[in-house]
Amino acid sequence: MKLNFIISIILAFCFQTVNGQTATPLSKERTIKLYDSLYVTSEIDTIVWNGNLSKCNPGSLSTEIYIKAENRINFFRLANGLNEIQNNTELNKDAQNAALLVKANNQLTHYAKSTMKCYSKSAANGCLKSCLGFSDWTYFPKTAFVSGFIWDFGDANYFVGHRKWLLYSKLSEFGYGATNTSEAILTADGVNYDSINTPSYVAYPWNGFVPVDLIFPKWSFSIPEGNEVDYSNTTITMKDSKGVIIKTEKLKEYKNYLDHTLVWTAKGLFTDYEIQYGQNNLEENGYLDKKIKVEISRVIVNGETKNFVYYVEPIKIKTLPNNG
């Protein structure tokens, strides 16, 4: 999209790497502009589905929904110094049929069986190659559209597989499908192994200013595919603005899957209750506009031991939603 192209050109000057780290994160002003231009404008209240379960009609989505899905994904990617990706209309069909199958069976599966309701070869292919999720517009409206895959709620998503796909360093295209209760983002056919400029690492939350409502309990740190990476002796240390250590719980590494990724739960920022019920009280707990230091130590990259340090500063962006 033209808007995305212009923004990516501007941001290209903002990301340079020094000693294996992202040296210049986006300024607060640029972060807010990116948020306003791509994230806020991609907000929706719900998806009005025009399909039919009894006839296994997958329905169709408006061009506006595809544009908003593209903008929302690219917000997260550009904030991390990654390339933009584009919606591929050819991939949308399988993604839409996958969303239909998920809705019809009330089940998330990457391995659709021919006995399932609304099964088709297209749906099976879409399920196999897509990030799949349920959309909860009542209790979690802010993450019901795309953002839920970045959140990756639940113990089953301990390795944040959906987030890894949307922030995959070699992703260039995607397909999108949705009903009013299900969502599918087809990524596996959108990979580009040609030369794509990538940052030396990808973190979520990213290095720099991060909208507080987009900070979730699971934090991650990835080194792009193509490097040999060993996290066996790696330690993760988080400190608040006063230098007090924030408790973390390192999760099991899921190896040989996209970019090399460490995942941990920021236990010192989120209570068990908040994690279980998807609540975020960082603003109320005094973390707004204060830097959180993240140290990733003793990472072996291509035989060399490296340490990474970056800062996450939660901010609140006061802007009105643009519902469509």
Secondary structure as GFF3:
##gff-version 3
##sequence-region A 1 324
A	DSSP	alpha_helix	2	12	.	.	.	ID=ss1
A	DSSP	beta_strand	17	18	.	.	.	ID=ss2
A	DSSP	beta_strand	21	22	.	.	.	ID=ss3
A	DSSP	alpha_helix	28	34	.	.	.	ID=ss4
A	DSSP	pi_helix	35	39	.	.	.	ID=ss5
A	DSSP	three_ten_helix	40	42	.	.	.	ID=ss6
A	DSSP	alpha_helix	63	79	.	.	.	ID=ss7
A	DSSP	beta_strand	86	87	.	.	.	ID=ss8
A	DSSP	alpha_helix	89	105	.	.	.	ID=ss9
A	DSSP	alpha_helix	121	129	.	.	.	ID=ss10
A	DSSP	beta_strand	130	134	.	.	.	ID=ss11
A	DSSP	alpha_helix	147	151	.	.	.	ID=ss12
A	DSSP	three_ten_helix	155	157	.	.	.	ID=ss13
A	DSSP	alpha_helix	161	166	.	.	.	ID=ss14
A	DSSP	beta_strand	173	178	.	.	.	ID=ss15
A	DSSP	beta_strand	182	186	.	.	.	ID=ss16
A	DSSP	three_ten_helix	188	190	.	.	.	ID=ss17
A	DSSP	beta_strand	202	204	.	.	.	ID=ss18
A	DSSP	beta_strand	208	211	.	.	.	ID=ss19
A	DSSP	three_ten_helix	212	214	.	.	.	ID=ss20
A	DSSP	beta_strand	218	223	.	.	.	ID=ss21
A	DSSP	beta_strand	229	230	.	.	.	ID=ss22
A	DSSP	beta_strand	235	239	.	.	.	ID=ss23
A	DSSP	beta_strand	245	246	.	.	.	ID=ss24
A	DSSP	beta_strand	249	250	.	.	.	ID=ss25
A	DSSP	beta_strand	260	265	.	.	.	ID=ss26
A	DSSP	alpha_helix	272	277	.	.	.	ID=ss27
A	DSSP	beta_strand	292	301	.	.	.	ID=ss28
A	DSSP	beta_strand	304	315	.	.	.	ID=ss29
###
